[in-house]
Amino acid sequence: HSKIANIRKDTLHKLTTYLAKNHSQIVIEDLNVSGMIANHKLAKAVADMGFYEFRRQLEYKCELYGSELITVDRWFPSSKTCSRCGTVKESLFLSERVFNCEHCNFSCDRDLNAALNLAMAVSSTVTACGLDNADVARLKQE
C-alpha cells in the first residue's frame, strides 16, 4: 500500500509542477467531490484521484512559479453547453460520453467539450489540458 501511495504522490507532484512551470494560466473546475463520492459507482475512482491534494498543490505551485490558477464555479454547465453554438442542454446523463448538440449537430467527446467551454468561459490562452486558442479554434472546426 505504501508503494502505491508513494507512486501516486510522486505522479501528482510531477504533474502539478509541470503545469505550474509551463503554463501561465491554468483553469480548473470546482467539483462537488463529496457528491461524487456519494455515487457508489464512482466513489472508489473519485476517492483514489486525490482532487483536493491536486488543487492544493496547484495553488501553491502556481504562486511559486508565477502562474495564474483560475477556478470555475461548480455550477457552470461546462458539460451541458455546446462549445460551438452555446446551446445548453436540459440534461446530460453521466453515461453519455459523447456530447451531441441537437441545435447545430456538433459532436465531440464530453470531456473535451467541457474543456473547450472552460477555456472560453475565462477567455484564457491556456487551459489545464494544454490547449491554447489556436487548438480550441481547430478542434471546434473538426
Chimera marker file (.cmm) of the C-alpha trace (Angstrom):
<marker_set name="trace">
<marker id="1" x="0.000" y="0.000" z="0.000" r="1" g="1" b="0" radius="0.5"/>
<marker id="2" x="2.800" y="2.418" z="0.821" r="1" g="1" b="0" radius="0.5"/>
<marker id="3" x="4.491" y="1.765" z="-2.535" r="1" g="1" b="0" radius="0.5"/>
<marker id="4" x="1.300" y="2.622" z="-4.429" r="1" g="1" b="0" radius="0.5"/>
<marker id="5" x="0.728" y="5.687" z="-2.247" r="1" g="1" b="0" radius="0.5"/>
<marker id="6" x="4.276" y="6.902" z="-2.962" r="1" g="1" b="0" radius="0.5"/>
<marker id="7" x="3.809" y="6.386" z="-6.713" r="1" g="1" b="0" radius="0.5"/>
<marker id="8" x="0.584" y="8.429" z="-6.603" r="1" g="1" b="0" radius="0.5"/>
<marker id="9" x="2.250" y="11.224" z="-4.596" r="1" g="1" b="0" radius="0.5"/>
<marker id="10" x="5.212" y="11.333" z="-6.978" r="1" g="1" b="0" radius="0.5"/>
<marker id="11" x="2.959" y="11.462" z="-10.055" r="1" g="1" b="0" radius="0.5"/>
<marker id="12" x="0.828" y="14.194" z="-8.507" r="1" g="1" b="0" radius="0.5"/>
<marker id="13" x="3.884" y="16.310" z="-7.665" r="1" g="1" b="0" radius="0.5"/>
<marker id="14" x="5.350" y="15.884" z="-11.144" r="1" g="1" b="0" radius="0.5"/>
<marker id="15" x="2.074" y="16.761" z="-12.891" r="1" g="1" b="0" radius="0.5"/>
<marker id="16" x="1.333" y="19.853" z="-10.787" r="1" g="1" b="0" radius="0.5"/>
<marker id="17" x="4.918" y="21.087" z="-11.113" r="1" g="1" b="0" radius="0.5"/>
<marker id="18" x="4.818" y="20.610" z="-14.895" r="1" g="1" b="0" radius="0.5"/>
<marker id="19" x="1.530" y="22.508" z="-15.205" r="1" g="1" b="0" radius="0.5"/>
<marker id="20" x="2.606" y="25.391" z="-12.954" r="1" g="1" b="0" radius="0.5"/>
<marker id="21" x="6.010" y="25.785" z="-14.639" r="1" g="1" b="0" radius="0.5"/>
<marker id="22" x="4.847" y="25.516" z="-18.255" r="1" g="1" b="0" radius="0.5"/>
<marker id="23" x="1.523" y="27.377" z="-18.343" r="1" g="1" b="0" radius="0.5"/>
<marker id="24" x="0.827" y="30.967" z="-17.397" r="1" g="1" b="0" radius="0.5"/>
<marker id="25" x="-2.869" y="30.255" z="-16.786" r="1" g="1" b="0" radius="0.5"/>
<marker id="26" x="-4.435" y="27.029" z="-15.577" r="1" g="1" b="0" radius="0.5"/>
<marker id="27" x="-8.202" y="26.559" z="-15.442" r="1" g="1" b="0" radius="0.5"/>
<marker id="28" x="-9.811" y="24.014" z="-13.139" r="1" g="1" b="0" radius="0.5"/>
<marker id="29" x="-13.385" y="23.290" z="-12.147" r="1" g="1" b="0" radius="0.5"/>
<marker id="30" x="-14.548" y="23.424" z="-8.546" r="1" g="1" b="0" radius="0.5"/>
<marker id="31" x="-16.113" y="19.964" z="-8.341" r="1" g="1" b="0" radius="0.5"/>
<marker id="32" x="-18.576" y="18.609" z="-5.790" r="1" g="1" b="0" radius="0.5"/>
<marker id="33" x="-16.303" y="15.758" z="-4.736" r="1" g="1" b="0" radius="0.5"/>
<marker id="34" x="-18.398" y="14.732" z="-1.727" r="1" g="1" b="0" radius="0.5"/>
<marker id="35" x="-21.413" y="14.431" z="-4.017" r="1" g="1" b="0" radius="0.5"/>
<marker id="36" x="-19.408" y="12.347" z="-6.473" r="1" g="1" b="0" radius="0.5"/>
<marker id="37" x="-18.266" y="10.031" z="-3.677" r="1" g="1" b="0" radius="0.5"/>
<marker id="38" x="-21.906" y="9.506" z="-2.683" r="1" g="1" b="0" radius="0.5"/>
<marker id="39" x="-22.414" y="7.769" z="-6.043" r="1" g="1" b="0" radius="0.5"/>
<marker id="40" x="-21.408" y="4.174" z="-5.249" r="1" g="1" b="0" radius="0.5"/>
<marker id="41" x="-20.351" y="3.551" z="-8.853" r="1" g="1" b="0" radius="0.5"/>
<marker id="42" x="-17.863" y="6.454" z="-8.804" r="1" g="1" b="0" radius="0.5"/>
<marker id="43" x="-16.806" y="6.509" z="-5.148" r="1" g="1" b="0" radius="0.5"/>
<marker id="44" x="-13.648" y="4.397" z="-5.334" r="1" g="1" b="0" radius="0.5"/>
<marker id="45" x="-12.314" y="6.006" z="-8.505" r="1" g="1" b="0" radius="0.5"/>
<marker id="46" x="-13.007" y="9.533" z="-7.241" r="1" g="1" b="0" radius="0.5"/>
<marker id="47" x="-11.506" y="8.872" z="-3.821" r="1" g="1" b="0" radius="0.5"/>
<marker id="48" x="-8.339" y="7.462" z="-5.409" r="1" g="1" b="0" radius="0.5"/>
<marker id="49" x="-7.840" y="10.590" z="-7.542" r="1" g="1" b="0" radius="0.5"/>
<marker id="50" x="-6.937" y="12.965" z="-4.725" r="1" g="1" b="0" radius="0.5"/>
<marker id="51" x="-8.688" y="16.031" z="-6.175" r="1" g="1" b="0" radius="0.5"/>
<marker id="52" x="-8.147" y="18.123" z="-3.050" r="1" g="1" b="0" radius="0.5"/>
<marker id="53" x="-4.414" y="17.407" z="-2.995" r="1" g="1" b="0" radius="0.5"/>
<marker id="54" x="-4.157" y="18.156" z="-6.726" r="1" g="1" b="0" radius="0.5"/>
<marker id="55" x="-5.822" y="21.544" z="-6.232" r="1" g="1" b="0" radius="0.5"/>
<marker id="56" x="-3.809" y="22.325" z="-3.083" r="1" g="1" b="0" radius="0.5"/>
<marker id="57" x="-0.527" y="21.620" z="-4.853" r="1" g="1" b="0" radius="0.5"/>
<marker id="58" x="-1.583" y="23.596" z="-7.926" r="1" g="1" b="0" radius="0.5"/>
<marker id="59" x="-2.455" y="26.597" z="-5.750" r="1" g="1" b="0" radius="0.5"/>
<marker id="60" x="0.911" y="26.843" z="-4.033" r="1" g="1" b="0" radius="0.5"/>
<marker id="61" x="2.965" y="25.893" z="-7.084" r="1" g="1" b="0" radius="0.5"/>
<marker id="62" x="1.199" y="28.446" z="-9.289" r="1" g="1" b="0" radius="0.5"/>
<marker id="63" x="2.040" y="31.086" z="-6.706" r="1" g="1" b="0" radius="0.5"/>
<marker id="64" x="5.631" y="29.814" z="-6.531" r="1" g="1" b="0" radius="0.5"/>
<marker id="65" x="6.177" y="29.810" z="-10.318" r="1" g="1" b="0" radius="0.5"/>
<marker id="66" x="4.095" y="32.901" z="-11.130" r="1" g="1" b="0" radius="0.5"/>
<marker id="67" x="1.225" y="31.126" z="-12.889" r="1" g="1" b="0" radius="0.5"/>
<marker id="68" x="-2.424" y="32.071" z="-12.556" r="1" g="1" b="0" radius="0.5"/>
<marker id="69" x="-4.832" y="29.433" z="-11.281" r="1" g="1" b="0" radius="0.5"/>
<marker id="70" x="-8.441" y="30.100" z="-12.275" r="1" g="1" b="0" radius="0.5"/>
<marker id="71" x="-11.180" y="28.109" z="-10.579" r="1" g="1" b="0" radius="0.5"/>
<marker id="72" x="-14.508" y="27.974" z="-12.389" r="1" g="1" b="0" radius="0.5"/>
<marker id="73" x="-17.669" y="27.699" z="-10.279" r="1" g="1" b="0" radius="0.5"/>
<marker id="74" x="-19.099" y="24.188" z="-9.900" r="1" g="1" b="0" radius="0.5"/>
<marker id="75" x="-22.486" y="25.351" z="-11.208" r="1" g="1" b="0" radius="0.5"/>
<marker id="76" x="-21.094" y="26.461" z="-14.590" r="1" g="1" b="0" radius="0.5"/>
<marker id="77" x="-22.643" y="23.999" z="-17.103" r="1" g="1" b="0" radius="0.5"/>
<marker id="78" x="-19.400" y="23.148" z="-18.899" r="1" g="1" b="0" radius="0.5"/>
<marker id="79" x="-20.517" y="19.650" z="-19.893" r="1" g="1" b="0" radius="0.5"/>
<marker id="80" x="-24.059" y="20.629" z="-20.922" r="1" g="1" b="0" radius="0.5"/>
<marker id="81" x="-23.093" y="23.622" z="-23.098" r="1" g="1" b="0" radius="0.5"/>
<marker id="82" x="-22.274" y="23.235" z="-26.784" r="1" g="1" b="0" radius="0.5"/>
<marker id="83" x="-18.803" y="24.668" z="-27.349" r="1" g="1" b="0" radius="0.5"/>
<marker id="84" x="-19.699" y="25.545" z="-30.938" r="1" g="1" b="0" radius="0.5"/>
<marker id="85" x="-23.086" y="27.320" z="-30.692" r="1" g="1" b="0" radius="0.5"/>
<marker id="86" x="-23.540" y="27.844" z="-26.933" r="1" g="1" b="0" radius="0.5"/>
<marker id="87" x="-26.821" y="25.959" z="-26.604" r="1" g="1" b="0" radius="0.5"/>
<marker id="88" x="-27.287" y="24.485" z="-23.114" r="1" g="1" b="0" radius="0.5"/>
<marker id="89" x="-28.869" y="21.030" z="-22.818" r="1" g="1" b="0" radius="0.5"/>
<marker id="90" x="-31.569" y="20.483" z="-20.207" r="1" g="1" b="0" radius="0.5"/>
<marker id="91" x="-29.989" y="17.245" z="-19.026" r="1" g="1" b="0" radius="0.5"/>
<marker id="92" x="-26.912" y="15.194" z="-19.778" r="1" g="1" b="0" radius="0.5"/>
<marker id="93" x="-26.525" y="11.764" z="-18.212" r="1" g="1" b="0" radius="0.5"/>
<marker id="94" x="-23.126" y="10.655" z="-16.943" r="1" g="1" b="0" radius="0.5"/>
<marker id="95" x="-23.378" y="7.621" z="-19.215" r="1" g="1" b="0" radius="0.5"/>
<marker id="96" x="-23.411" y="9.916" z="-22.280" r="1" g="1" b="0" radius="0.5"/>
<marker id="97" x="-19.686" y="10.092" z="-23.036" r="1" g="1" b="0" radius="0.5"/>
<marker id="98" x="-20.156" y="11.915" z="-26.369" r="1" g="1" b="0" radius="0.5"/>
<marker id="99" x="-21.742" y="15.365" z="-26.433" r="1" g="1" b="0" radius="0.5"/>
<marker id="100" x="-24.219" y="15.748" z="-29.290" r="1" g="1" b="0" radius="0.5"/>
<marker id="101" x="-25.820" y="19.136" z="-29.908" r="1" g="1" b="0" radius="0.5"/>
<marker id="102" x="-29.296" y="18.922" z="-31.407" r="1" g="1" b="0" radius="0.5"/>
<marker id="103" x="-29.159" y="22.588" z="-32.423" r="1" g="1" b="0" radius="0.5"/>
<marker id="104" x="-26.022" y="22.642" z="-34.612" r="1" g="1" b="0" radius="0.5"/>
<marker id="105" x="-25.285" y="18.880" z="-34.943" r="1" g="1" b="0" radius="0.5"/>
<marker id="106" x="-21.883" y="19.298" z="-33.261" r="1" g="1" b="0" radius="0.5"/>
<marker id="107" x="-20.481" y="16.065" z="-31.835" r="1" g="1" b="0" radius="0.5"/>
<marker id="108" x="-17.487" y="15.861" z="-29.532" r="1" g="1" b="0" radius="0.5"/>
<marker id="109" x="-16.114" y="13.903" z="-26.584" r="1" g="1" b="0" radius="0.5"/>
<marker id="110" x="-17.940" y="15.082" z="-23.457" r="1" g="1" b="0" radius="0.5"/>
<marker id="111" x="-14.767" y="15.938" z="-21.521" r="1" g="1" b="0" radius="0.5"/>
<marker id="112" x="-13.171" y="17.742" z="-24.470" r="1" g="1" b="0" radius="0.5"/>
<marker id="113" x="-16.356" y="19.776" z="-24.922" r="1" g="1" b="0" radius="0.5"/>
<marker id="114" x="-16.236" y="20.747" z="-21.222" r="1" g="1" b="0" radius="0.5"/>
<marker id="115" x="-12.553" y="21.743" z="-21.530" r="1" g="1" b="0" radius="0.5"/>
<marker id="116" x="-13.345" y="23.915" z="-24.552" r="1" g="1" b="0" radius="0.5"/>
<marker id="117" x="-16.145" y="25.604" z="-22.610" r="1" g="1" b="0" radius="0.5"/>
<marker id="118" x="-13.890" y="26.251" z="-19.617" r="1" g="1" b="0" radius="0.5"/>
<marker id="119" x="-11.298" y="27.808" z="-21.923" r="1" g="1" b="0" radius="0.5"/>
<marker id="120" x="-13.904" y="30.121" z="-23.422" r="1" g="1" b="0" radius="0.5"/>
<marker id="121" x="-15.524" y="30.881" z="-20.046" r="1" g="1" b="0" radius="0.5"/>
<marker id="122" x="-12.444" y="32.623" z="-18.726" r="1" g="1" b="0" radius="0.5"/>
<marker id="123" x="-11.068" y="33.772" z="-22.097" r="1" g="1" b="0" radius="0.5"/>
<marker id="124" x="-7.791" y="32.145" z="-21.203" r="1" g="1" b="0" radius="0.5"/>
<marker id="125" x="-4.980" y="31.381" z="-23.592" r="1" g="1" b="0" radius="0.5"/>
<marker id="126" x="-4.067" y="28.050" z="-21.993" r="1" g="1" b="0" radius="0.5"/>
<marker id="127" x="-6.167" y="25.509" z="-20.100" r="1" g="1" b="0" radius="0.5"/>
<marker id="128" x="-5.169" y="22.741" z="-17.728" r="1" g="1" b="0" radius="0.5"/>
<marker id="129" x="-5.303" y="20.238" z="-20.576" r="1" g="1" b="0" radius="0.5"/>
<marker id="130" x="-2.717" y="22.291" z="-22.516" r="1" g="1" b="0" radius="0.5"/>
<marker id="131" x="-4.981" y="23.713" z="-25.237" r="1" g="1" b="0" radius="0.5"/>
<marker id="132" x="-4.299" y="27.216" z="-26.488" r="1" g="1" b="0" radius="0.5"/>
<marker id="133" x="-6.683" y="29.411" z="-28.518" r="1" g="1" b="0" radius="0.5"/>
<marker id="134" x="-5.414" y="28.018" z="-31.837" r="1" g="1" b="0" radius="0.5"/>
<marker id="135" x="-6.060" y="24.452" z="-30.632" r="1" g="1" b="0" radius="0.5"/>
<marker id="136" x="-9.530" y="25.426" z="-29.412" r="1" g="1" b="0" radius="0.5"/>
<marker id="137" x="-10.389" y="27.000" z="-32.777" r="1" g="1" b="0" radius="0.5"/>
<marker id="138" x="-9.040" y="23.988" z="-34.690" r="1" g="1" b="0" radius="0.5"/>
<marker id="139" x="-10.961" y="21.499" z="-32.528" r="1" g="1" b="0" radius="0.5"/>
<marker id="140" x="-14.180" y="23.447" z="-32.901" r="1" g="1" b="0" radius="0.5"/>
<marker id="141" x="-13.863" y="23.158" z="-36.704" r="1" g="1" b="0" radius="0.5"/>
<marker id="142" x="-13.425" y="19.361" z="-36.603" r="1" g="1" b="0" radius="0.5"/>
<link id1="1" id2="2" r="1" g="1" b="0" radius="0.2"/>
<link id1="2" id2="3" r="1" g="1" b="0" radius="0.2"/>
<link id1="3" id2="4" r="1" g="1" b="0" radius="0.2"/>
<link id1="4" id2="5" r="1" g="1" b="0" radius="0.2"/>
<link id1="5" id2="6" r="1" g="1" b="0" radius="0.2"/>
<link id1="6" id2="7" r="1" g="1" b="0" radius="0.2"/>
<link id1="7" id2="8" r="1" g="1" b="0" radius="0.2"/>
<link id1="8" id2="9" r="1" g="1" b="0" radius="0.2"/>
<link id1="9" id2="10" r="1" g="1" b="0" radius="0.2"/>
<link id1="10" id2="11" r="1" g="1" b="0" radius="0.2"/>
<link id1="11" id2="12" r="1" g="1" b="0" radius="0.2"/>
<link id1="12" id2="13" r="1" g="1" b="0" radius="0.2"/>
<link id1="13" id2="14" r="1" g="1" b="0" radius="0.2"/>
<link id1="14" id2="15" r="1" g="1" b="0" radius="0.2"/>
<link id1="15" id2="16" r="1" g="1" b="0" radius="0.2"/>
<link id1="16" id2="17" r="1" g="1" b="0" radius="0.2"/>
<link id1="17" id2="18" r="1" g="1" b="0" radius="0.2"/>
<link id1="18" id2="19" r="1" g="1" b="0" radius="0.2"/>
<link id1="19" id2="20" r="1" g="1" b="0" radius="0.2"/>
<link id1="20" id2="21" r="1" g="1" b="0" radius="0.2"/>
<link id1="21" id2="22" r="1" g="1" b="0" radius="0.2"/>
<link id1="22" id2="23" r="1" g="1" b="0" radius="0.2"/>
<link id1="23" id2="24" r="1" g="1" b="0" radius="0.2"/>
<link id1="24" id2="25" r="1" g="1" b="0" radius="0.2"/>
<link id1="25" id2="26" r="1" g="1" b="0" radius="0.2"/>
<link id1="26" id2="27" r="1" g="1" b="0" radius="0.2"/>
<link id1="27" id2="28" r="1" g="1" b="0" radius="0.2"/>
<link id1="28" id2="29" r="1" g="1" b="0" radius="0.2"/>
<link id1="29" id2="30" r="1" g="1" b="0" radius="0.2"/>
<link id1="30" id2="31" r="1" g="1" b="0" radius="0.2"/>
<link id1="31" id2="32" r="1" g="1" b="0" radius="0.2"/>
<link id1="32" id2="33" r="1" g="1" b="0" radius="0.2"/>
<link id1="33" id2="34" r="1" g="1" b="0" radius="0.2"/>
<link id1="34" id2="35" r="1" g="1" b="0" radius="0.2"/>
<link id1="35" id2="36" r="1" g="1" b="0" radius="0.2"/>
<link id1="36" id2="37" r="1" g="1" b="0" radius="0.2"/>
<link id1="37" id2="38" r="1" g="1" b="0" radius="0.2"/>
<link id1="38" id2="39" r="1" g="1" b="0" radius="0.2"/>
<link id1="39" id2="40" r="1" g="1" b="0" radius="0.2"/>
<link id1="40" id2="41" r="1" g="1" b="0" radius="0.2"/>
<link id1="41" id2="42" r="1" g="1" b="0" radius="0.2"/>
<link id1="42" id2="43" r="1" g="1" b="0" radius="0.2"/>
<link id1="43" id2="44" r="1" g="1" b="0" radius="0.2"/>
<link id1="44" id2="45" r="1" g="1" b="0" radius="0.2"/>
<link id1="45" id2="46" r="1" g="1" b="0" radius="0.2"/>
<link id1="46" id2="47" r="1" g="1" b="0" radius="0.2"/>
<link id1="47" id2="48" r="1" g="1" b="0" radius="0.2"/>
<link id1="48" id2="49" r="1" g="1" b="0" radius="0.2"/>
<link id1="49" id2="50" r="1" g="1" b="0" radius="0.2"/>
<link id1="50" id2="51" r="1" g="1" b="0" radius="0.2"/>
<link id1="51" id2="52" r="1" g="1" b="0" radius="0.2"/>
<link id1="52" id2="53" r="1" g="1" b="0" radius="0.2"/>
<link id1="53" id2="54" r="1" g="1" b="0" radius="0.2"/>
<link id1="54" id2="55" r="1" g="1" b="0" radius="0.2"/>
<link id1="55" id2="56" r="1" g="1" b="0" radius="0.2"/>
<link id1="56" id2="57" r="1" g="1" b="0" radius="0.2"/>
<link id1="57" id2="58" r="1" g="1" b="0" radius="0.2"/>
<link id1="58" id2="59" r="1" g="1" b="0" radius="0.2"/>
<link id1="59" id2="60" r="1" g="1" b="0" radius="0.2"/>
<link id1="60" id2="61" r="1" g="1" b="0" radius="0.2"/>
<link id1="61" id2="62" r="1" g="1" b="0" radius="0.2"/>
<link id1="62" id2="63" r="1" g="1" b="0" radius="0.2"/>
<link id1="63" id2="64" r="1" g="1" b="0" radius="0.2"/>
<link id1="64" id2="65" r="1" g="1" b="0" radius="0.2"/>
<link id1="65" id2="66" r="1" g="1" b="0" radius="0.2"/>
<link id1="66" id2="67" r="1" g="1" b="0" radius="0.2"/>
<link id1="67" id2="68" r="1" g="1" b="0" radius="0.2"/>
<link id1="68" id2="69" r="1" g="1" b="0" radius="0.2"/>
<link id1="69" id2="70" r="1" g="1" b="0" radius="0.2"/>
<link id1="70" id2="71" r="1" g="1" b="0" radius="0.2"/>
<link id1="71" id2="72" r="1" g="1" b="0" radius="0.2"/>
<link id1="72" id2="73" r="1" g="1" b="0" radius="0.2"/>
<link id1="73" id2="74" r="1" g="1" b="0" radius="0.2"/>
<link id1="74" id2="75" r="1" g="1" b="0" radius="0.2"/>
<link id1="75" id2="76" r="1" g="1" b="0" radius="0.2"/>
<link id1="76" id2="77" r="1" g="1" b="0" radius="0.2"/>
<link id1="77" id2="78" r="1" g="1" b="0" radius="0.2"/>
<link id1="78" id2="79" r="1" g="1" b="0" radius="0.2"/>
<link id1="79" id2="80" r="1" g="1" b="0" radius="0.2"/>
<link id1="80" id2="81" r="1" g="1" b="0" radius="0.2"/>
<link id1="81" id2="82" r="1" g="1" b="0" radius="0.2"/>
<link id1="82" id2="83" r="1" g="1" b="0" radius="0.2"/>
<link id1="83" id2="84" r="1" g="1" b="0" radius="0.2"/>
<link id1="84" id2="85" r="1" g="1" b="0" radius="0.2"/>
<link id1="85" id2="86" r="1" g="1" b="0" radius="0.2"/>
<link id1="86" id2="87" r="1" g="1" b="0" radius="0.2"/>
<link id1="87" id2="88" r="1" g="1" b="0" radius="0.2"/>
<link id1="88" id2="89" r="1" g="1" b="0" radius="0.2"/>
<link id1="89" id2="90" r="1" g="1" b="0" radius="0.2"/>
<link id1="90" id2="91" r="1" g="1" b="0" radius="0.2"/>
<link id1="91" id2="92" r="1" g="1" b="0" radius="0.2"/>
<link id1="92" id2="93" r="1" g="1" b="0" radius="0.2"/>
<link id1="93" id2="94" r="1" g="1" b="0" radius="0.2"/>
<link id1="94" id2="95" r="1" g="1" b="0" radius="0.2"/>
<link id1="95" id2="96" r="1" g="1" b="0" radius="0.2"/>
<link id1="96" id2="97" r="1" g="1" b="0" radius="0.2"/>
<link id1="97" id2="98" r="1" g="1" b="0" radius="0.2"/>
<link id1="98" id2="99" r="1" g="1" b="0" radius="0.2"/>
<link id1="99" id2="100" r="1" g="1" b="0" radius="0.2"/>
<link id1="100" id2="101" r="1" g="1" b="0" radius="0.2"/>
<link id1="101" id2="102" r="1" g="1" b="0" radius="0.2"/>
<link id1="102" id2="103" r="1" g="1" b="0" radius="0.2"/>
<link id1="103" id2="104" r="1" g="1" b="0" radius="0.2"/>
<link id1="104" id2="105" r="1" g="1" b="0" radius="0.2"/>
<link id1="105" id2="106" r="1" g="1" b="0" radius="0.2"/>
<link id1="106" id2="107" r="1" g="1" b="0" radius="0.2"/>
<link id1="107" id2="108" r="1" g="1" b="0" radius="0.2"/>
<link id1="108" id2="109" r="1" g="1" b="0" radius="0.2"/>
<link id1="109" id2="110" r="1" g="1" b="0" radius="0.2"/>
<link id1="110" id2="111" r="1" g="1" b="0" radius="0.2"/>
<link id1="111" id2="112" r="1" g="1" b="0" radius="0.2"/>
<link id1="112" id2="113" r="1" g="1" b="0" radius="0.2"/>
<link id1="113" id2="114" r="1" g="1" b="0" radius="0.2"/>
<link id1="114" id2="115" r="1" g="1" b="0" radius="0.2"/>
<link id1="115" id2="116" r="1" g="1" b="0" radius="0.2"/>
<link id1="116" id2="117" r="1" g="1" b="0" radius="0.2"/>
<link id1="117" id2="118" r="1" g="1" b="0" radius="0.2"/>
<link id1="118" id2="119" r="1" g="1" b="0" radius="0.2"/>
<link id1="119" id2="120" r="1" g="1" b="0" radius="0.2"/>
<link id1="120" id2="121" r="1" g="1" b="0" radius="0.2"/>
<link id1="121" id2="122" r="1" g="1" b="0" radius="0.2"/>
<link id1="122" id2="123" r="1" g="1" b="0" radius="0.2"/>
<link id1="123" id2="124" r="1" g="1" b="0" radius="0.2"/>
<link id1="124" id2="125" r="1" g="1" b="0" radius="0.2"/>
<link id1="125" id2="126" r="1" g="1" b="0" radius="0.2"/>
<link id1="126" id2="127" r="1" g="1" b="0" radius="0.2"/>
<link id1="127" id2="128" r="1" g="1" b="0" radius="0.2"/>
<link id1="128" id2="129" r="1" g="1" b="0" radius="0.2"/>
<link id1="129" id2="130" r="1" g="1" b="0" radius="0.2"/>
<link id1="130" id2="131" r="1" g="1" b="0" radius="0.2"/>
<link id1="131" id2="132" r="1" g="1" b="0" radius="0.2"/>
<link id1="132" id2="133" r="1" g="1" b="0" radius="0.2"/>
<link id1="133" id2="134" r="1" g="1" b="0" radius="0.2"/>
<link id1="134" id2="135" r="1" g="1" b="0" radius="0.2"/>
<link id1="135" id2="136" r="1" g="1" b="0" radius="0.2"/>
<link id1="136" id2="137" r="1" g="1" b="0" radius="0.2"/>
<link id1="137" id2="138" r="1" g="1" b="0" radius="0.2"/>
<link id1="138" id2="139" r="1" g="1" b="0" radius="0.2"/>
<link id1="139" id2="140" r="1" g="1" b="0" radius="0.2"/>
<link id1="140" id2="141" r="1" g="1" b="0" radius="0.2"/>
<link id1="141" id2="142" r="1" g="1" b="0" radius="0.2"/>
</marker_set>
